[in-house]
Amino acid sequence: MSGLRIAFVSSELASDEQPSGGLGNYVRRTTRALALAGHHPEVFTLTDGESDAFERDGVRVRRVRRAVARPWMRALLRVLRVLGLRALHPALLMLQDARALARAVADAEREAPFAFVQSADHLGVGLFIASSPGRPHLVRCSAVNELWAEANRERSPRMRWVSRLERASAARASRAYAPSRFVADQLRARYGIDAAVVRPPVFREVAPRGDVPAGLPKRYLVHFGQLNGCKGTDLVAEALPRAWSQAPDLAMVWAGPDRTRHFDAWSRAWGPRREQVTWLGEVAKADLYAVLRGAEASVLPSRVDNLPNTAIESLLFGVPVIGSDGASLDELIEPGLSGELVPIGDPDALAEAMLRAWRGESAARKGFAWRSEIAEAMRPDRAVEALLALAGVGDPARSAPEDAAGEAAQHR
């Protein structure tokens, strides 16, 4: 059991210097947890620069140059554009990246076998990684693209290609799994994919800075992560004027990238009160943790999500979360203890919850110790056990995926 060599294939990997989304943070945390448990995880990921390899936090990282960064691929894309075949670009790039990653994994396996390979469904990076006798291939499913696209109002050929190839990669795997019951249920209902539920390991990768960054309000609510429709950022923007009508001093800090470029429009709609929202953009994790630790509550009303890191990190710091009653936030938040749940897409209910947090009227108060069944499942040692059990290389008596546990409970 000890000293297993395990491959992780991902389109991204978080670091202290380079912020990342949920997938990159998951890969970093899981590989670190495995390394601390005495295993030998290796990450295969993509880069815009030259292919290279290095070690970070006891984890071997092999980076493969993206297809779009290669001159011959850029030339081919120009030809396809001239021929009116630009719609093929997304699929071509995804397939080429997946092939390159599969070759890198195969080359590494010639050095020594892996106990199993885990790839992300994101961008179909594991599409060409085959299972072999004694070496399963697991696919971790991060999203259900149709739901995410609808929440972000995205309608594009690229999204259709991405969805098809991601589902194909999950269907070809030895086993698919998701971090949340929400995503697992959606995969089963929409695509017939029987996905297990395996919770991710959680811990603070870095210590927060000693002080809150200069220029922030003395008291504030915080909204952070990706600023988009999936995360309910537009709902926060709409709820703010309603909250200000009753609490004119309410202040917020936002942090994260605005890739949809909507912040300026929201800011104009707030009129004179726009100065009461401080937007920091993307910040380093240590600074973000300092901002989070200073907040009265986190406002995270996602329309769709998958156990968001924003909520998990808030709970780890004892900061109450105002989140959606659904979309996996309800799997994390215990109303009255660690936060409040509001109906999805309801800015009035969101404004009322923000007011209660601001006035100190919410039953969930800052400074709690996060203790719950899901918090226990996400302890690094427990999360590692569950992942190894799913791959068939752990002790099934010690930990099992939640779908199996649920079935056992139903037959008691």
DRENLUMMI-861440 format. One line per 4 residues: their letters; for each residue z, x, y of N, C-alpha, C. Coordinates in steps of 0.1 Angstrom, whole numbers. Each point is the difference from the previous one (the first is absolute). Layout:
REM DRENLUMMI-861440
A> Z,X,Y,Z,X,Y,Z,X,Y; ... .
//
This chain:
REM DRENLUMMI-861440
MSGL> 0,8,-12,0,-8,12,0,8,13; 7,12,-1,1,8,13,-13,8,2; -2,2,13,-11,9,3,-14,-6,-2; -2,-13,2,-13,-6,-2,-9,4,12 .
RIAF> -13,3,-4,-10,3,10,-8,-13,3; 0,-5,13,-5,-13,4,-9,2,12; -11,-7,-1,-10,1,11,0,-13,8; 0,1,13,-1,-11,9,-13,2,8 .
VSSE> -9,-11,0,-12,1,7,0,-11,12; -2,5,12,3,-8,11,-10,3,12; -4,-9,8,-8,2,11,8,7,12; 13,-1,-1,8,6,11,13,5,-5 .
LASD> 7,9,8,13,5,-4,7,3,13; 12,-6,2,8,1,12,7,14,0; 2,5,12,8,12,2,8,-2,13; 10,10,2,8,-1,12,-9,1,13 .
EQPS> -11,8,-1,-9,2,11,-10,-11,2; -4,-6,-11,-11,-10,0,5,-13,-4; 2,-10,9,4,-13,-5,-11,-7,-9; 5,-9,-8,-10,-6,-9,5,-15,-2 .
GGLG> -9,-7,-7,3,-14,-4,9,-1,-12; 2,-12,-5,9,-2,-11,-4,8,-12; -13,1,-3,-4,7,-12,4,15,1; -3,7,11,3,14,2,15,2,-1 .
NYVR> 8,-9,5,15,1,-1,4,-2,-14; -6,-9,-7,4,-3,-14,-3,13,-8; -11,6,1,-4,11,-8,10,12,3; 3,2,12,9,11,4,14,-3,-6 .
RTTR> 5,-12,1,13,-2,-4,1,0,-16; -10,-5,-6,1,-1,-15,-2,14,-6; -9,8,5,-2,14,-5,13,8,3; 6,-2,11,12,8,3,11,-5,-10 .
ALAL> 1,-13,-2,11,-5,-9,-3,6,-14; -12,0,-5,-3,6,-13,3,15,0; -3,7,10,3,14,0,15,3,0; 7,-8,7,15,1,0,6,-3,-14 .
AGHH> -8,-8,-7,5,-4,-14,-5,10,-10; -6,11,4,-4,11,-9,-14,-1,-6; -8,-10,6,-14,-1,-5,-9,8,9; -13,0,-3,-10,8,7,-12,-8,5 .
PEVF> 3,-8,11,-11,-8,5,-10,8,8; -13,-4,-1,-10,6,8,-8,-11,7; -4,2,13,-7,-10,8,-14,5,2; -9,-9,-3,-15,2,3,-3,-10,11 .
TLTD> -4,5,12,-3,-8,11,-12,5,8; -4,-7,10,-12,3,8,3,7,13; -9,8,5,1,6,13,-13,1,7; 0,0,13,-12,2,8,-4,15,1 .
GESD> 9,9,-4,-2,14,1,-6,5,-14; 2,13,-2,-5,6,-12,10,-3,-11; -4,-1,-13,9,-2,-11,9,11,-1; 13,-3,-3,10,11,-1,11,-5,-9 .
AFER> 10,9,-2,12,-4,-9,12,7,6; 11,-6,0,13,6,5,12,-8,-6; 12,5,2,12,-6,-5,8,-5,12; 6,-12,-1,8,-6,10,12,-7,-7 .
DGVR> 12,3,4,12,-7,-6,0,1,-15; -5,11,-6,0,1,-15,-11,-8,-6; -10,-5,7,-11,-7,-5,-13,7,3; -8,2,-10,-13,6,1,-10,-11,6 .
VRRV> -7,4,11,-9,-9,7,-14,7,-1; -10,-8,-5,-14,5,-1,-8,-10,9; -6,6,10,-8,-9,9,-15,3,-2; -7,-11,-1,-14,0,-3,-7,-5,13 .
RRAV> -11,7,4,-7,-3,12,-7,-14,-1; 2,-8,10,-6,-14,0,-15,2,0; -7,-10,-7,-14,0,0,-6,0,14; 6,-8,9,-6,-2,14,1,13,8 .
ARPW> 8,10,-5,1,13,7,-10,10,-5; -8,-4,-10,-9,10,-6,-14,-2,7; -7,11,4,-12,-2,7,-11,-7,-7; -1,2,-13,-11,-7,-8,3,-15,0 .
MRAL> 12,-4,0,3,-15,0,-3,-6,13; 3,7,11,-3,-5,13,-15,-1,2; -8,9,-6,-14,-1,1,-5,-12,-8; 5,-2,-12,-4,-12,-8,4,-13,7 .
LRVL> 11,0,7,4,-12,7,-10,-3,12; -4,10,6,-10,-2,11,-13,-6,-6; -4,5,-11,-13,-5,-7,2,-15,-3; 11,-3,-6,3,-14,-3,0,-9,12 .
RVLG> 5,5,11,1,-7,12,-14,-3,5; -9,10,0,-14,-2,4,-7,-10,-9; 3,0,-13,-6,-9,-9,6,-14,0; 10,-2,9,6,-14,1,10,-2,-11 .
LRAL> 5,10,-6,10,-2,-11,14,5,3; 3,-2,13,14,4,4,11,-7,-8; -3,-12,-5,11,-7,-7,4,7,-13; -8,10,-4,4,7,-12,9,12,3 .
HPAL> 2,3,12,9,11,4,14,0,-6; 7,-11,2,14,-1,-6,1,3,-15; -9,-7,-7,1,2,-15,-4,14,-4; -10,6,7,-5,13,-3,12,10,2 .
LMLQ> 6,-1,12,11,9,3,12,-1,-10; 4,-12,-3,11,-3,-9,-3,6,-14; -12,-2,-5,-4,4,-13,0,16,-1; -5,6,11,-1,14,0,14,6,1 .
DARA> 9,-5,8,14,5,1,7,-2,-13; -2,-12,-7,7,-2,-12,-5,10,-11; -13,3,0,-5,10,-10,5,14,3; 1,3,12,6,14,4,14,1,-5 .
LARA> 8,-11,3,14,1,-4,1,0,-15; -8,-8,-7,1,0,-15,-4,14,-6; -10,7,7,-3,14,-5,12,9,3; 7,-1,11,11,8,3,11,-2,-10 .
VADA> 3,-13,-4,10,-2,-10,-4,6,-14; -13,-2,-3,-5,5,-13,2,16,0; -4,6,11,2,15,0,15,4,-1; 9,-7,6,14,3,-1,5,-3,-14 .
EREA> -6,-10,-7,5,-3,-13,-4,11,-10; -10,7,3,-4,11,-9,10,11,0; 8,1,11,11,10,1,12,-5,-9; 3,-12,0,11,-6,-8,-1,-15,1 .
PFAF> 3,-7,-11,-1,-15,0,10,-7,9; -4,-11,6,9,-9,7,6,-10,-10; 13,-4,3,6,-10,-8,-7,-14,3; -3,-2,13,-8,-11,4,-5,3,14 .
VQSA> -10,-8,4,-6,0,13,2,-13,7; 5,1,13,2,-13,7,-9,1,13; -9,-9,1,-9,-1,12,3,-12,8; -3,1,13,1,-12,9,-12,-8,-2 .
DHLG> 1,-13,2,-12,-9,0,-7,2,14; 6,5,10,-6,1,13,-12,8,0; -11,-6,4,-13,7,1,-5,4,-14; 6,-6,-11,-5,3,-13,0,14,-4 .
VGLF> 10,8,4,0,14,-2,1,4,-15; 5,-9,-8,2,3,-14,-11,-6,-9; -11,-4,6,-10,-8,-7,-6,8,-12; -1,13,1,-7,8,-11,10,8,-8 .
IASS> 13,-4,1,10,7,-8,2,-9,-13; -3,6,-11,1,-8,-12,13,2,-7; 4,-9,-8,12,1,-8,-4,8,-13; 9,7,-5,-3,7,-13,12,-2,-9 .
PGRP> -1,2,-13,11,-2,-9,12,9,4; 11,-6,2,12,7,3,1,3,15; -10,-3,8,1,2,15,-6,-12,7; 10,-10,3,-5,-12,7,-3,3,15 .
HLVR> -8,-10,5,-3,0,14,5,-13,6; 10,2,10,6,-12,7,-7,-1,13; -2,-12,5,-5,-3,14,11,-8,7; 4,5,11,10,-7,9,-8,-8,10 .
CSAV> 2,-13,1,-7,-9,9,8,-2,12; -6,4,12,6,-1,12,-2,-13,8; -11,-7,-3,-4,-11,8,-10,-9,-7; -1,-12,5,-11,-9,-4,-9,-2,12 .
NELW> -12,6,-1,-8,2,12,-4,-13,7; -2,-10,-8,-4,-13,7,11,-5,9; 12,1,-4,12,-4,8,1,9,12; -1,13,-2,2,9,12,-12,-1,10 .
AEAN> -12,-2,-5,-11,-2,8,1,-13,9; 5,-10,-7,1,-13,7,11,1,11; 11,7,-3,10,2,10,-4,8,12; -9,10,-3,-6,8,11,-13,-5,6 .
RERS> -4,-11,-5,-13,-6,4,-11,9,-1; -1,7,-12,-10,9,-3,-10,-6,-9; -13,0,4,-10,-5,-9,-11,11,1; -2,8,-11,-10,10,1,-4,3,-14 .
PRMR> -13,6,-2,-4,4,-13,9,11,-6; 5,8,9,9,11,-5,11,-6,-8; 7,-10,6,11,-6,-7,-3,-6,-13; -12,-6,-2,-4,-5,-13,-2,11,-10 .
WVSR> -6,11,4,-2,11,-9,14,6,-4; 8,2,10,14,5,-3,7,-8,-10; 0,-13,2,7,-10,-9,-6,1,-14; -13,1,-1,-6,0,-14,4,13,-7 .
LERA> -1,11,7,3,13,-7,15,2,-3; 8,-5,9,14,1,-2,4,-9,-13; -5,-12,-1,3,-8,-11,-5,6,-13; -12,6,1,-6,6,-12,9,12,-5 .
SAAR> 6,7,10,8,12,-4,13,-6,-7; 5,-11,5,12,-5,-6,-3,-6,-14; -11,-7,-2,-4,-6,-12,-2,11,-11; -5,12,3,-3,10,-9,12,8,-5 .
ASRA> 11,-1,7,12,8,-2,7,-4,-13; 8,8,-5,9,-3,-12,10,-11,5; 5,1,12,9,-10,5,0,0,15; 0,-12,6,1,-1,15,14,-5,3 .
YAPS> 4,5,12,13,-5,4,1,-1,15; 9,-7,6,2,-2,14,15,2,3; 3,4,13,14,1,4,7,-13,2; -8,-11,3,7,-13,3,-5,-11,-9 .
RFVA> 8,-10,-2,-4,-12,-8,-11,-7,8; 0,1,13,-10,-7,8,-14,5,-4; -2,13,0,-13,5,-3,-3,-2,-15; 9,2,-9,-2,-2,-14,-4,-14,-3 .
DQLR> 6,-10,7,-4,-14,-2,-14,-3,5; -3,6,11,-14,-2,6,-10,6,-9; 2,12,-6,-9,6,-9,-3,-8,-12; 11,-6,-5,-1,-8,-12,-8,-13,3 .
ARYG> 3,-7,11,-6,-12,3,-14,1,4; -4,10,8,-13,2,5,-10,7,-9; 5,10,-7,-9,8,-8,4,1,-15; 10,-7,-4,4,1,-14,6,14,-4 .
IDAA> 4,8,9,5,13,-3,15,-1,-2; 5,3,-12,14,-1,-4,7,12,5; 5,0,12,6,11,6,15,0,-2; 6,11,-4,15,1,-1,5,2,15 .
VVRP> 13,-1,1,7,2,13,9,12,-2; -3,11,6,9,12,0,3,4,14; 13,0,3,4,2,14,-1,15,4; -3,3,12,-1,14,4,13,7,3 .
PVFR> 1,13,-1,13,7,4,1,0,15; 12,-2,5,2,1,15,11,10,4; -3,7,10,10,9,6,-5,4,13; 8,6,8,-4,5,13,-5,15,-2 .
EVAP> -13,1,3,-6,14,-2,5,10,9; 3,-4,13,5,9,10,12,-6,7; 8,8,6,11,-5,9,-5,-4,13; 5,-11,6,-4,-4,13,4,10,11 .
RGDV> -8,1,10,4,8,12,14,-4,5; 7,9,6,13,-3,4,1,-11,11; -10,0,8,1,-10,11,-13,-8,0; 2,-13,5,-12,-8,2,-9,6,11 .
PAGL> -13,0,-2,-9,6,10,2,-5,14; -1,8,10,2,-3,13,-9,-11,5; 5,-8,9,-9,-11,6,1,-13,-7; 8,-1,-10,1,-13,-7,11,-9,6 .
PKRY> -1,-13,-1,10,-9,5,14,3,-7; 10,-4,6,14,2,-6,1,-9,-12; -5,-12,0,0,-9,-11,-15,-5,-2; -3,-1,-13,-14,-5,-3,-1,-5,-14 .
LVHF> -10,-8,-3,-5,-3,-13,-12,9,-3; -3,2,-12,-11,9,-3,-10,-6,-10; -13,2,3,-11,-4,-9,-8,13,-2; -2,4,-13,-7,13,-2,-8,-1,-13 .
GQLN> -8,10,-2,-10,0,-11,-14,-2,6; -9,-4,-9,-13,-4,5,1,-12,9; -7,0,11,0,-11,10,-13,-8,-3; 2,-11,-8,-12,-8,-4,4,-14,-4 .
GCKG> -10,-8,-4,3,-13,-4,8,-1,-13; -3,9,-10,8,0,-12,15,1,3; 3,9,9,14,3,3,6,-10,10; -8,-10,4,5,-10,9,3,4,14 .
TDLV> -7,11,5,2,5,13,-4,-10,11; -10,-7,-3,-4,-11,10,10,-11,1; 7,-2,-11,11,-10,0,12,5,9; 3,13,-1,10,5,8,-4,-1,15 .
AEAL> -13,3,3,-5,0,13,1,-15,6; -3,-9,-9,1,-14,4,14,-5,2; 9,5,-9,14,-5,1,8,6,12; -4,11,5,7,7,11,2,-9,12 .
PRAW> -11,-6,6,2,-9,12,10,-11,-3; -1,-6,-12,9,-11,-3,15,5,-1; 2,12,-5,13,6,0,5,3,14; -9,6,8,3,4,14,4,-12,9 .
SQAP> -5,-12,-4,3,-12,8,15,-3,-1; 7,5,-10,14,-3,-2,9,13,1; -7,11,-2,7,13,1,-9,10,8; 0,-1,13,-9,8,8,2,15,-1 .
DLAM> 12,4,-5,2,15,-1,-4,5,-14; -5,-8,-9,-4,5,-13,-10,11,1; 2,11,-7,-9,12,0,-4,3,-14; -12,6,-1,-5,4,-13,-6,14,1 .
VWAG> 0,7,-12,-7,12,-2,-9,-2,-11; -13,4,2,-10,-1,-11,-4,14,-3; -3,3,-13,-4,13,-4,-11,-2,-11; -10,8,1,-11,-1,-10,-14,0,6 .
PDRT> -10,2,-8,-14,0,5,-5,-15,2; -7,-1,11,-7,-13,3,-15,2,-2; -4,0,-13,-14,3,-3,-9,-11,3; 6,-13,2,-9,-11,4,-1,-1,15 .
RHFD> 7,8,7,-1,1,15,3,-13,7; 11,-6,-4,4,-13,6,12,2,10; 6,11,0,13,1,8,-3,-3,14; -11,5,6,-2,-2,14,-1,-15,3 .
AWSR> -7,-8,-8,-1,-14,2,14,-7,-1; 8,4,-10,13,-6,-1,8,4,13; -1,12,4,8,5,12,-4,-8,12; -13,-3,2,-4,-8,12,5,-14,-1 .
AWGP> 1,-5,-12,5,-14,-2,15,-1,4; 7,11,-1,14,0,3,3,0,15; -10,3,8,2,0,14,10,10,5; 9,-4,9,10,10,6,10,5,-11 .
RREQ> 1,-7,-11,10,5,-10,-6,11,-9; -12,4,2,-6,9,-9,8,13,-1; 8,3,11,8,13,1,11,-1,-10; 3,-12,-5,12,-1,-9,-4,3,-15 .
VTWL> -13,3,-2,-4,5,-13,-5,14,1; 6,9,-7,-3,14,0,-8,3,-12; -12,4,1,-9,4,-12,0,15,-1; 4,5,-11,1,15,-2,-12,5,-7 .
GEVA> -9,-8,-6,-11,5,-8,6,5,-13; -8,9,-6,5,7,-12,10,11,3; 11,0,-7,10,10,2,4,6,-13; 5,12,1,5,8,-12,12,-8,-6 .
KADL> 1,1,-13,10,-7,-8,14,2,6; 4,12,3,14,2,5,2,-7,13; -10,-1,9,1,-7,12,1,-15,-2; -9,-5,-10,0,-14,-3,13,-4,-5 .
YAVL> 6,8,-9,14,-4,-5,10,0,11; -1,8,10,10,0,11,-2,-13,8; -13,-4,2,-3,-13,7,6,-12,-9; -3,1,-12,4,-11,-9,15,-1,0 .
RGAE> 7,11,-2,15,0,0,6,-6,12; -7,1,12,5,-5,12,-3,-15,3; -8,-6,-9,-4,-14,2,11,-10,-4; 0,-12,7,8,-11,-4,-5,-7,-13 .
ASVL> -13,-1,-1,-6,-6,-12,-15,4,0; -6,0,-12,-14,2,-2,-7,-14,0; -11,-1,6,-8,-12,0,-13,2,-8; -1,-5,-12,-10,4,-9,-6,-13,-7 .
PSRV> -7,-9,7,-4,-12,-5,-14,0,-7; -1,8,-11,-13,2,-6,-6,-13,-6; -13,-1,1,-6,-12,-6,-3,3,-15; -4,13,-3,-1,5,-14,5,14,0 .
DNLP> 6,4,-11,6,13,0,4,4,-15; 5,12,-2,3,5,-13,12,9,1; 12,-7,1,12,8,2,-1,10,11; -2,-4,12,-3,9,11,11,11,2 .
NTAI> -5,12,2,9,11,3,9,-3,13; -6,-7,9,7,-3,13,13,-7,-3; -1,-10,-9,12,-8,-4,9,8,-8; -5,7,-9,9,9,-9,8,10,9 .
ESLL> -7,7,9,6,10,8,11,-7,9; -3,-12,5,9,-7,9,13,-3,-8; -2,-4,-12,12,-4,-9,8,13,-3; -7,11,-3,7,12,-3,9,4,12 .
FGVP> -4,-3,12,8,4,12,10,-11,4; 0,-11,-8,9,-11,4,-4,-8,12; -13,0,2,-6,-7,12,-5,-14,-6; 5,-11,5,-5,-13,-5,-15,-2,2 .
VIGS> -6,-7,-9,-15,-2,0,-3,-15,3; -7,-3,10,-5,-14,2,-14,1,-6; -2,-7,-12,-12,1,-7,-5,-13,-5; -12,0,-7,-6,-12,-4,6,-5,-13 .
DGAS> 1,-14,-1,5,-6,-13,-12,-1,-10; -3,11,-5,-11,2,-10,-7,13,3; -11,3,-6,-8,12,2,8,12,-4; 10,-1,-9,8,11,-6,12,3,9 .
LDEL> 1,-4,13,12,3,8,12,-8,-6; -3,-11,-6,11,-8,-6,6,7,-12; -7,9,-6,5,8,-11,10,10,4; 0,4,13,8,11,5,12,-6,8 .
IEPG> -2,-10,8,10,-5,10,9,-11,-6; 13,2,2,10,-10,-4,4,-7,13; -4,-12,3,3,-7,12,15,0,2; 4,3,13,15,0,3,7,13,-3 .
LSGE> -6,8,-8,6,13,-4,-8,12,6; -13,0,-3,-9,11,4,-11,-4,10; 0,-13,4,-10,-4,10,-2,-15,-1; -11,-5,5,-4,-14,1,-14,-1,-5 .
LVPI> -4,-11,-6,-13,-3,-4,-5,-12,8; -13,1,5,-6,-11,8,-13,-4,-7; -4,-12,2,-13,-4,-6,-11,8,5; -10,3,-9,-11,9,3,-9,-7,11 .
GDPD> -3,7,10,-9,-5,10,6,-9,10; 13,0,2,7,-9,9,7,7,11; -7,2,12,5,8,11,13,-7,6; 1,-13,-1,12,-6,5,13,3,-8 .
ALAE> -1,0,-13,11,4,-8,3,14,1; -11,8,2,2,15,2,8,2,13; -4,-6,10,7,1,13,14,-3,-1; 3,-11,-7,14,-4,-1,8,10,-8 .
AMLR> -5,6,-10,7,10,-8,2,13,9; -10,3,8,1,12,9,11,-3,10; 1,-12,5,11,-3,9,14,1,-6; 1,-5,-13,13,1,-6,4,15,-2 .
AWRG> -10,8,-4,3,14,-2,4,7,14; -7,-4,10,3,6,13,13,-4,6; 4,-12,-3,13,-6,6,12,3,-9; -3,6,-12,11,2,-9,5,-12,-8 .
ESAA> -9,-10,-1,3,-13,-6,-5,-1,-15; -7,11,-4,-4,-1,-14,11,4,-10; 0,-6,-11,11,4,-10,-3,14,-6; -12,5,1,-3,13,-5,2,10,12 .
RKGF> 10,9,-2,4,9,11,-4,15,-4; -3,7,10,-4,14,-1,12,8,-6; -3,10,-9,10,8,-5,4,-3,-15; -7,-9,-6,3,-4,-14,-4,11,-9 .
AWRS> 6,0,-12,-5,9,-11,-9,-8,-9; -12,5,-2,-10,-8,-8,3,1,-15; 5,-10,-5,4,-1,-14,-6,-13,-6; -9,1,-9,-6,-12,-6,-7,4,-13 .
EIAE> -4,-10,-8,-7,3,-12,-13,9,2; -7,-4,10,-13,8,2,4,14,6; 10,1,8,4,14,5,4,8,-12; 7,-5,-10,3,7,-12,-12,4,-8 .
AMRP> -10,-9,-1,-12,3,-7,-8,11,7; 2,2,13,-8,10,7,8,13,2; 11,1,-6,7,13,0,-10,10,-7; -2,12,5,-10,9,-6,1,2,-15 .
DRAV> 12,1,-5,1,2,-15,-5,-12,-7; 4,-12,5,-4,-12,-7,-15,-3,1; -5,3,12,-15,-2,2,-8,10,-9; 5,12,-1,-7,10,-9,0,-5,-14 .
EALL> 12,-5,-5,1,-5,-14,-10,-11,-2; -1,-10,10,-9,-11,-2,-14,4,-1; -4,10,8,-14,4,0,-3,7,-14; 9,9,-4,-2,7,-13,-1,-10,-11 .
ALAG> 9,-11,0,0,-10,-10,-14,-7,-1; -5,-3,12,-13,-7,0,-11,8,-6; 1,13,3,-10,10,-6,2,2,-15; 11,-4,-5,3,2,-14,5,14,-3 .
VGDP> 5,7,10,6,13,-3,15,1,3; 6,-12,4,14,0,3,8,-7,-11; 12,-4,3,9,-7,-9,-1,-15,4; -7,-8,-8,-1,-14,4,14,-8,0 .
ARSA> 10,6,-7,13,-7,0,7,2,13; -4,11,8,7,3,12,-6,-8,12; -13,-2,0,-6,-7,11,-14,-5,-4; -3,-12,4,-13,-7,-3,-5,-6,12 .
PEDA> -14,-2,1,-6,-7,11,6,-14,1; 0,-5,13,7,-13,2,-7,-11,-7; -13,0,-2,-6,-11,-7,6,-2,-14; 2,12,-7,5,-1,-13,15,-4,0 .
AGEA> 7,4,10,14,-4,2,1,-15,2; -9,-5,8,-1,-14,3,-2,-8,-12; -10,4,-9,-3,-7,-12,12,0,-9; 8,11,-1,11,1,-8,11,-10,4 .
AQHR> 1,-1,14,10,-9,5,-3,-15,-3; -13,-3,0,-4,-14,-2,2,-4,-15; 1,10,-9,2,-4,-14,14,1,-5; 10,3,10,14,1,-4,5,-14,-3 .
//
